[in-house]
Amino acid sequence: MTTQLIASNTRGKADFGWLNANFSFSFGNYFNPNRVQFGMLRVLNDDTIAGGTGFGTHGHANMEIITIPLEGGLQHRDRIGNESVIRFGDVQVMSAGSGVEHSEMNASKEERAKTLQLWVFPDRENATPRYDQKSFDIENQINTFVNIVSPNDMNDGNALWVYQKTFFHLGIFENNTTTNYSVRIPKNGVYLFLIEGEIRINDQVLKARDAMEITDFENFEIKIITKSKILLVEVPMN
């Protein structure tokens, strides 16, 4: 197994007043030639959005976009007729495909919203744009990884799906416990993002907002030091 620990304070940053963003990979004005993508994972943005603000209408194409609220609510509108508010436990996917325009605004005029947004390269281009969302009972499934996103042709109906051989898992784990993750597709890699808490993998300690790139493995063990919230993204490496 090969691992690479990425400390949270080495991420790219941007502060626009209304938006405080942390970039795991090169994005916008932040460019790091050593952090452009991890396999088919292109973007992992950790955003704090001020009340009454957000991302106005803008376009995307040929990207699978997954949004995971962590705090507050995010209001989504798009030009293909979808409008909704998502909060923690909800996950949304948007296959931008041949092109779609949408907006993402803080659902509150006063309270901040915190979200993770991830972009994954699709395994096909110019698909018909699509949108979907689903609620997951993460908080009542403690000490287990909940599958929130899976490939369109490997989906059991319990998770959202995208056009890529990727699996997203989200879990909350109590302190002093141990869990394992087994790769779903051989030769895929895992990008582990620690949302909250403190964990240990292969004698390396990760703290809140640290990440780890994990490749060349069949399974690995995670030791939970303090109560933790973990996002696992398994993606093809090429």
N, C-alpha and C positions, 0 to 999 in steps of 0.2 A: 504494500500500500504506500502511495506517495501522497504527502500532505503539504500544504502551504498555508500557514497562518497569516491572516490579514488583519492587522489591528485597526480598530475603528477610527483612530485619530490619523490614519494615513489615507483615508478616503478623500476624494475631491469635495469641495464645499462651495456653496453659493448662498448669499444672504441678500435677498431683494426687498427686505422689509416685510412684505406680505408673505413671502416664501422663504423658508430656511431649508436648504436641500443638502443632502449628503449623497455623493455618487460613488458607487462601488466600481463603476467602469466609466471610461471616458464618455463625457456627455456635455453638450453645450460648449461653453468656453473652457471646460476642464478637459485636458488631454494628457494622458499618461500612456506612452507607447507600450508599457508593460501591463497595462490594464485596459485593454480594449474590449475583451469578451472572455468568457469561459465556455469553451465549446459553443453550443448554440444559444447560450444565455448572453444577451447583448447589454441589457440594462437592469440594474437594481437601484432604484432611487428611493431614498428614505426621506420623505417630505413632511414638513410641518407647515400647515397652511393657516394663515390668520383668518379670523371670523370675517364673513362678508366678502371674501376674496376667492380667487381660484384661477384655474386655467380656462381662458375664454375659448371660443370655437377655433379649432385647429385641425389639421388633417394628418392622417397616417396611411401608409400602404405597406403591404407584404410584411406584416409583423404580427405575432401573437402577443397581445397585451393583457397582462394579468394584474389586477388591482386588489390589494388586501388592506382594508382599513384596520388601524390599530387603536385609534381613539377618535371620538366624535363621528361625524357623518360626512359623506361625500355625495354630492348630487350629480348624477350623470345625465346628459342629454346628447343625443346624436341625430344625424340627418337621415337615419333609416327608421326613425319612429320610436326609439326607446327613451324612456325617462324613468329614473328611479333614484332612491337614496339608499346607500349601503353603509353598514356600521360593522364593528368587530363581530366576527362570526360569519359575515357575508363575504363572498368572493365574487368578483366579476371577471369575465373574459371577453375580449373583443378580437375577433379575427379581422384585421384591417383589410387583408386581401387586396382587391383591385382598387381600393381607396375608400376612406370614410372620414367624415368630419364629426367631431364631438367636442363637448366641453365638460369640465370637471370642476365643480365649485364646492366650497365648504358649505354644508347644509345649514350651518348656524351663522347668524350675523355677529355673534359675540365670542363663542368658544372656538378654540383652535381645533384643527383636525390633523391627525397623523396617519399617514398612509405609506405603504410600500407599493411601488409599481415596478413590474418586471416585464421586459420584452424578450421574447424568444423568437429566433428566426424560424419561419415555417418550413415544412418539407415540401411545400408546393407554392407556386406564385399565382397571383391574380385570382384567388378564390373569391367567391361571392362573400362580401362582408357579412359578418354575423355578430350578435351580441347575446350573452347569457349571463345569468347570475344565480347563485345558490347560497342558502344559509346552512352553516355547519355548526353542530353543537360541540364546539371545541372545549368549552369550559366544563362540560359534564362527561368528557372522555379523557380524564386525567391519566397520565403515564402511558399514552399511546400516540402513535403518529396517525393522524387522520388524512387520508388521501383526498386532496381538494381539486387536483387537476391531473388528468391522464391523457394519453393519446386517443385520437378519434376512433381508431380501430382496436383499442385495448381497454375500452371504457365499460365498466360494469353497471353504469347508470347511477352510481352513487356520487360520482365526482363530475366536475365540469370537464369538457374536453377541448383540445386544441389540435391544430394540424402540425404536430411534431411528436417524436418519441420521447416525451418528457413527462415526469411525474413530480408533482408538488405535494409535499406533506407538511402539515402544521401540527404542532403538539405542545401541550403544557405538561411539565414534569415536576414532581415534588422533589425536595432536596433529599440527598443520600439515596438516590435510586439509580438504576442502571437500565439502559435500553440499547437495542441493536438496530442497525439498518442493513438490509441485504439488497444489493443492486437488482433492479428489475430486468434490465437488459444488459448483457455482458458488454464490456468496454465503454459503457456510459460512465460519466463522472458525476460527482455530487458537489454542489456548492451549498455549504451549510452556513446559514446566517442566524446568529444568536440574537434574538429580539430582546430578551430580558434574561437576567440570571448569570450563572457561572457554571461552566462545564469543563470536563477534561476528556481529551481524545489523544491517545498515544502519548501520555505524559506532557501534553501541551494544554495549557489552561486558556480558555476563551471566556471573556467577559462581555457584558452587554454591547451589542452592535459589532463585535468582532465577527469575522467570517473565516471559513476554512475551505480551501479547494482540495478535494479528495479524488484521487484517480487510482487506477490499477488495484482494484479491490473486489472481493466478492461480498464481504460484510465487514462492518466495523462496530465497535462498542463505544457508547457515550456514557460517561459517568456524570451524573448530575450532582453538583456541589451545593448549589442553592436553587430554589424554585426557578424554573427556566421555561421560557417560551422559545421554541426552535422552529425555523423554517428550513426544510430540506428541498433542494431543487436538483433532481436527477435529469441530466441532459446528454444527448450525444456529443461526443467530443469533436466530431468532424462531419 
